[in-house]
Amino acid sequence: MEPETKSTDTKNTSASKKTDRGRCCLIGVLIPVIVLAIGLIVRQWTTDPNPLGRFRSAAGEQAYKKAYLEAMKRLPEATRSLDIETGFGTVRVYEFVNEKSPFETPIVLLPGRASGVPMWAENLPDLLEERTVYALDALGDSGFSVQTSVIKNAEDQALWLDQALTGLKLTEVHLVGHSFGGWLAANYAQFYPERVTTLNLLEPVYVYTGIRWQAYAKMIPASLPFLSQTQRDRILAEIGGASEIDRSDPLAKMISDGSAYFSPQLPFPAPIELKRLTMPVYAAFADQSFIHDSVKAYETAIAAGNNVQAKIWENASHSLPMEYPQAVDREILDFMKSHE
């Protein structure tokens, strides 16, 4: 089955079939998104004695990194991995060089909460066919990046990313962000618009609309510690629209371990000043997104300005780039090329 789309562009776009892994990983994606959102709200009312993102235990860190490395095996082999020093910590970056297109503006991938670089396994092959790609683990989140200084606000969030890109000697990039990575990309673009050739937002949260209350209502019961695994899985399967949860998938396990064992200490996502996003923006929303009201987000994106190309993908969930990788990849690659 191919996804139908609603778009500001009247041209029909062919789409690849929805991947089974996309639906299987949906649960893993939803858990950390909602858990982080709840945690961020709680942090407004409490004070954590340790203001840095960190793993809660050595055993938890070991379990997470084992799943991370296993999930990384599904990606193309990186040209090299780098640990870039910034004023807020060390950022892990993987470089994937396309030697056939050395002069094309590179792509920088920003993952969703607890997803890290492995989430791009389905997308990297297509993107790498046409451009050099840099994929990084977000600072202050689970992954191989290590936070050493407090990230206080949106300016700090943009600054550490700018320092990382400077360390990579990248002056202009095509930014691609999913979920909370979409907010991180948009936040960076509003502070450093001259460095962003195009901004590509895949199911972004807190950019065009907030998280819907139904998400909180469903996820809070699922997070209760006294529930049995069977009860919790039943709730989570209902949320994700899946018949069962595949806990053998290394990506799903990595995301689950990241949300369970890592304590992010990040500021609540500040509203994006949409008028400051002066570069071409591609914004993709899923009609079956459990996270937010996609129609409202779409309408807000369209109203933001003529530089926005927005689309609602039908029969798609919050795991859009995992569900329809080839179709999404083709669309953003064409968008990048047309605005370069």
ZAMARGU-4260 file (C-alpha; in steps of 0.2 Angstrom, whole numbers, plus 5000, padded with zeros to 4 digits):
<rodrens>
0) 5000/5000/5000 | 5007/5017/4996 | 5004/5032/5006 | 4992/5046/5000 | 4998/5064/5003
5) 4991/5081/5005 | 5003/5094/4999 | 5006/5112/4994 | 5013/5105/4978 | 5000/5098/4966
10) 5013/5086/4958 | 5009/5068/4962 | 5023/5060/4972 | 5026/5041/4971 | 5030/5032/4987
15) 5038/5016/4992 | 5029/5004/5003 | 5028/5006/5021 | 5042/4996/5030 | 5037/4983/5043
20) 5051/4990/5054 | 5044/5007/5054 | 5028/5001/5063 | 5038/4989/5074 | 5049/5004/5080
25) 5034/5015/5082 | 5032/5010/5100 | 5051/5013/5104 | 5049/5030/5097 | 5033/5035/5106
30) 5040/5030/5123 | 5054/5042/5124 | 5045/5056/5116 | 5031/5056/5129 | 5042/5051/5144
35) 5054/5066/5139 | 5039/5078/5138 | 5033/5073/5155 | 5050/5074/5162 | 5053/5091/5155
40) 5036/5097/5163 | 5041/5090/5180 | 5058/5098/5179 | 5049/5115/5179 | 5044/5112/5196
45) 5058/5102/5204 | 5077/5104/5205 | 5089/5090/5200 | 5105/5091/5210 | 5114/5084/5194
50) 5111/5096/5180 | 5119/5086/5166 | 5112/5072/5156 | 5119/5055/5161 | 5115/5037/5162
55) 5108/5032/5179 | 5119/5017/5181 | 5134/5008/5173 | 5124/4993/5170 | 5111/5003/5161
60) 5124/5012/5151 | 5132/4995/5146 | 5115/4988/5140 | 5111/5004/5130 | 5128/5004/5121
65) 5127/4986/5117 | 5110/4988/5109 | 5117/5004/5100 | 5132/4995/5093 | 5121/4981/5087
70) 5109/4993/5079 | 5123/5002/5070 | 5127/4987/5060 | 5112/4990/5049 | 5120/5007/5043
75) 5132/5009/5029 | 5150/5009/5035 | 5155/5026/5041 | 5170/5034/5033 | 5175/5039/5050
80) 5168/5043/5067 | 5173/5059/5076 | 5171/5066/5094 | 5169/5085/5092 | 5173/5096/5107
85) 5161/5110/5111 | 5158/5121/5126 | 5145/5109/5132 | 5153/5093/5129 | 5159/5080/5116
90) 5147/5077/5101 | 5149/5060/5092 | 5147/5062/5074 | 5148/5049/5060 | 5154/5055/5043
95) 5148/5046/5027 | 5157/5053/5012 | 5150/5052/4994 | 5166/5054/4984 | 5155/5056/4968
100) 5148/5072/4974 | 5162/5081/4984 | 5155/5099/4980 | 5137/5096/4985 | 5131/5104/5001
105) 5131/5090/5014 | 5117/5084/5024 | 5117/5084/5043 | 5105/5072/5052 | 5097/5076/5069
110) 5089/5061/5078 | 5073/5060/5088 | 5074/5058/5107 | 5084/5043/5113 | 5085/5037/5094
115) 5103/5042/5091 | 5112/5039/5074 | 5105/5021/5072 | 5088/5028/5068 | 5093/5033/5051
120) 5097/5015/5045 | 5083/5015/5032 | 5087/5032/5026 | 5106/5033/5025 | 5108/5023/5009
125) 5097/5034/4998 | 5104/5050/5005 | 5122/5044/5003 | 5119/5040/4985 | 5118/5059/4981
130) 5127/5068/4995 | 5140/5067/5009 | 5130/5064/5026 | 5135/5068/5044 | 5124/5060/5057
135) 5126/5064/5076 | 5120/5060/5093 | 5112/5074/5101 | 5121/5082/5116 | 5112/5079/5133
140) 5103/5064/5126 | 5107/5046/5126 | 5120/5040/5113 | 5139/5042/5113 | 5139/5061/5115
145) 5144/5066/5132 | 5138/5082/5141 | 5150/5091/5152 | 5141/5108/5155 | 5123/5114/5158
150) 5112/5118/5143 | 5102/5132/5150 | 5091/5138/5135 | 5087/5137/5117 | 5102/5148/5113
155) 5114/5135/5121 | 5105/5121/5111 | 5109/5131/5095 | 5127/5135/5101 | 5133/5118/5104
160) 5126/5112/5087 | 5135/5127/5079 | 5151/5123/5088 | 5150/5105/5082 | 5147/5110/5064
165) 5161/5122/5065 | 5172/5108/5072 | 5168/5098/5056 | 5172/5113/5045 | 5154/5114/5038
170) 5149/5132/5033 | 5132/5127/5025 | 5122/5112/5027 | 5105/5104/5023 | 5097/5100/5040
175) 5086/5085/5043 | 5078/5082/5060 | 5065/5070/5066 | 5053/5073/5081 | 5063/5082/5094
180) 5077/5082/5082 | 5065/5093/5071 | 5064/5105/5085 | 5083/5105/5087 | 5085/5109/5068
185) 5072/5123/5068 | 5079/5130/5084 | 5097/5130/5076 | 5090/5138/5060 | 5082/5153/5069
190) 5099/5157/5077 | 5110/5153/5062 | 5099/5155/5046 | 5114/5159/5035 | 5122/5142/5038
195) 5106/5132/5034 | 5103/5129/5015 | 5087/5120/5018 | 5078/5115/5033 | 5069/5098/5032
200) 5057/5093/5047 | 5050/5076/5048 | 5036/5075/5061 | 5044/5089/5071 | 5037/5092/5089
205) 5035/5109/5097 | 5039/5118/5081 | 5021/5121/5073 | 5011/5113/5087 | 5013/5105/5104
210) 5010/5087/5110 | 4992/5083/5111 | 4984/5079/5128 | 4978/5062/5123 | 4997/5057/5122
215) 4999/5061/5140 | 4983/5052/5145 | 4988/5036/5137 | 5006/5036/5141 | 5005/5040/5160
220) 4996/5024/5164 | 5009/5014/5154 | 5023/5022/5164 | 5016/5016/5181 | 5029/5005/5189
225) 5017/4992/5197 | 5010/4987/5180 | 5015/4970/5173 | 5024/4969/5157 | 5009/4961/5149
230) 4998/4975/5154 | 5011/4988/5149 | 5014/4980/5132 | 4995/4980/5129 | 4993/4998/5132
235) 5008/5002/5121 | 5002/4991/5107 | 4986/5000/5107 | 4995/5017/5107 | 5005/5012/5092
240) 4992/5003/5082 | 5003/4987/5082 | 4997/4969/5086 | 5013/4966/5096 | 5029/4974/5102
245) 5045/4967/5094 | 5058/4968/5108 | 5070/4958/5098 | 5073/4972/5086 | 5090/4981/5091
250) 5084/4998/5087 | 5068/4996/5097 | 5078/4989/5111 | 5091/5003/5110 | 5077/5017/5111
255) 5068/5008/5125 | 5085/5006/5135 | 5089/5024/5131 | 5072/5030/5138 | 5074/5019/5153
260) 5092/5021/5158 | 5097/5039/5153 | 5092/5055/5162 | 5091/5070/5150 | 5093/5087/5158
265) 5088/5098/5144 | 5077/5114/5145 | 5059/5113/5139 | 5058/5116/5120 | 5056/5135/5118
270) 5043/5141/5105 | 5051/5143/5087 | 5050/5161/5080 | 5044/5155/5063 | 5047/5171/5054
275) 5066/5169/5058 | 5066/5153/5047 | 5070/5162/5031 | 5077/5147/5022 | 5067/5135/5012
280) 5058/5123/5024 | 5051/5106/5020 | 5039/5100/5034 | 5031/5083/5034 | 5017/5077/5045
285) 5009/5060/5047 | 4990/5059/5047 | 4990/5045/5060 | 5003/5054/5072 | 4999/5050/5090
290) 5010/5064/5095 | 5001/5080/5089 | 4987/5087/5078 | 4994/5085/5061 | 4981/5096/5052
295) 4984/5110/5064 | 5003/5108/5062 | 5001/5108/5043 | 4990/5124/5043 | 5002/5133/5055
300) 5017/5128/5043 | 5008/5135/5028 | 5003/5151/5036 | 5021/5153/5041 | 5027/5159/5024
305) 5029/5156/5006 | 5046/5147/5009 | 5037/5132/5017 | 5033/5116/5007 | 5022/5106/5019
310) 5014/5089/5017 | 5002/5077/5026 | 5007/5059/5023 | 4992/5048/5024 | 4992/5031/5032
315) 5008/5036/5041 | 5013/5038/5060 | 5026/5047/5070 | 5039/5035/5063 | 5037/5042/5046
320) 5055/5042/5040 | 5056/5024/5046 | 5040/5019/5038 | 5042/5026/5021 | 5061/5029/5019
325) 5063/5029/5000 | 5048/5040/4997 | 5053/5053/5011 | 5072/5052/5005 | 5067/5056/4987
330) 5056/5070/4992 | 5069/5079/5003 | 5083/5076/4991 | 5073/5084/4977 | 5069/5098/4989
335) 5087/5101/4993 | 5092/5100/4974 | 5079/5113/4969 | 5084/5126/4982 | 5103/5125/4980
</rodrens>
